């Protein structure tokens, strides 16, 4: 990855650090929306975690590691970090690296009626998409679309269903996604399924979710 992407994993956190700020689009509680970030953290929490102030918890965990929140994207998961899956795919001169921790114990079909649905905030598929390439804001949104389509496809292949509606799941109720681009090279306005970059994002996300779910399945045996 251009500029140098480093990965450190311990019992409490998956931490990616890039030497230079990356252009980001994220749904994370820390580092949401459009921005620039150097550090990307996926913190592990107990499966019974019921924090009333998850953003405050994330900020505290970042501070304990000496990280400044304004330079970070941070999310949390109850999935064992040993189930982290990494997949890299090339799209011409652009490279895509995807990191996923996937748990589907709280799978949801987003199209199902919400009546009598008791779920709030448990369960998650966390996805980090690193792109060594230059994406304008529209292309970042395209990248989110490509990653989301690939996630739905991966869950369909795995046969994951919403336990409340009984219909095929499209994700979990607290999935988190971040796209991060080096902004090196020629800018592109597109990253959808009609582009090599979009297909690379889709392939990497699909493969990473499959791999993480396979690790979880093996751990239950």
C-alpha positions, 0 to 999 in steps of 0.5 A: 500500500502506498506510503506504508501500511502497517498492521498490529494485532493483539487481544484487544485490537486490530490496528492498521497505521498508514504513514500518511493520511488516507482519504476516508469515508466511514460509518464508524462512531469515531472518524465518521463521514468524509475525512482523513485518517492515519490509524484504523482500529477494530476493538474487541468487546465481550459478546455481552457488551452493552455500553451506554456510550460506545463512542466514549468507550472508543475514545478512551481505548484510543487514548489508552493506546496513545492515539489521537481520535482526530486521526483515527477511524475506530469501530468495535466487534464481539467477533474474536480477532483471530477470525480477522481475514485479509484479502488483496486484489489488484485492479491494474495499477490500483491495489485493494486490501480488505480486512474483515471480522465477520459475525452473523449471530444477529443477521438482518434482512434490511427489507423485512418488516420491523414489527416486533423485531427486538434487535437493537445493537448486537452483532456486526460485520466490520469491513476496512477497505484500503485502496492504493489509488486516487478516488474522488468523493463520488468514487468513494461512495461507489466503493461503499456500494461495491463493498455492500453488494459484495457483502450481501452476495457473500451472505447469500452464498453462506446461506445466512438468514434473518432469524426473525423474518426467515428471509435471506440476510443482507447484513447485521444490525450494526455492520461498520464499513470504512473506505480509505484511499491513498489518493496516489495516481490518476483520480477516478470518479468511479468505483462501481461494478462497471470498473476494474476497481469496483470488481476488485473491491467486490472480490476482496470483500466477498473473499474476506467475509467468506474467509472470516465466516469459515474461521468462525465455523471451524472454531465452533467444531 
